[in-house]
Amino acid sequence: MANRNDKNSGTLTFEEALTELDEIVDALETDTIPLEDLVNHYDKGMNLLGQCQTQLQHAKQRVETINREAQAGLSVDSTEASDNDDNDQDPTDELF
């Protein structure tokens, strides 16, 4: 069974991927890294960046869906409230 914290599993959380990406950026900014390692770090960093972007896009779509559903629910509720307002007249209004 894959462990979510296993950096090689490809199932990192957004926060884990971002932390690892920060570590790679720090490593790339040093002048002492050999060229082959630099390219490997860059490749891994680009993969992590893609993962982060995908996760952010999914989160954004989910938030948009939640907002649409909430707005649709509010529209239905306000329409029902308007309909009920017409039917909920005070019976004493007819006396005067």
N, C-alpha and C positions, 0 to 999 in steps of 0.2 A: 504494500500500500504506500502510495507516494505521500511524503511529508511536505506540507505547504511551506515549511521553512527550508527545505532542501534547495539550495541555490541552483543546482543542476537540473531540477525537475521541470522547469519551465512553467511552474504554477505559482510564481511568486505573487504575493499581494502587491497592490500598488505601492504601499509604503516600503516594502522590502526591495522592490525593483528600483524605486527612487533612491533608496539608501545605497544600493549597490552601484547605481549609476553615478552617484556623487563620489563614491570611492574610486571609480574608474576615471572620472574627470580629474580627481586629485592626482592619480597616478600618471595620467597623460600630461599633466602640467609640469611634472618633474623632467629634468634634462637627463636623468641617468637611466632611463628605460631603454633597453635595446629595441631596434627597429621592428623586429619580428613580434616582440611582446606588445609594442605600441600598436601595430596593426591588429593583433588579436584583441587587445583591449578596445580598440575603436570598433571592431566588428561586434563584440559583445555589447558594447555601449549602445550601438545603433539598434541591436535587437531589443535591449531593455527599453530604449526610447519608444520603439514601436509598441511594445507591450503596454507601456504607460499610456501612450496615446489611445490605444484601443480601449483600455479600461476607462479612461476619461470620457471617451466618446459614448461608451455604454452607460456610464453614470449620467451623462448629460441627457441621453435619450430617455433614461428612466425618469429623471426629474421632469422632463418635458411631458412625459406620459402622465405622471402623477398630477402635474399642474393642469393638463387638459381634462383629466377625469374630475379633478376638484372643481374646475370652472364649469364643467357640464353638470355636476351635482349642484352647484350653486345656482345655475340657471334654472334647473328643474325645481329646486326648493323655492326660489323667488317667484316662479310662475305659480306654483301651488299656493304659496302664501298670498299672492294677489287674488287668486280664485277664491280662496277661503275668506279673504277680507270682505268680499262682496256678499258672501253667504252668512257672515258672522255679525250681522247688524244687531244692534241692541233692540230688543223687542219694545222697549219703552219709547223708541224714536217714533213709532207709529201712533202713539197716543197723543203726541203734540203736533 
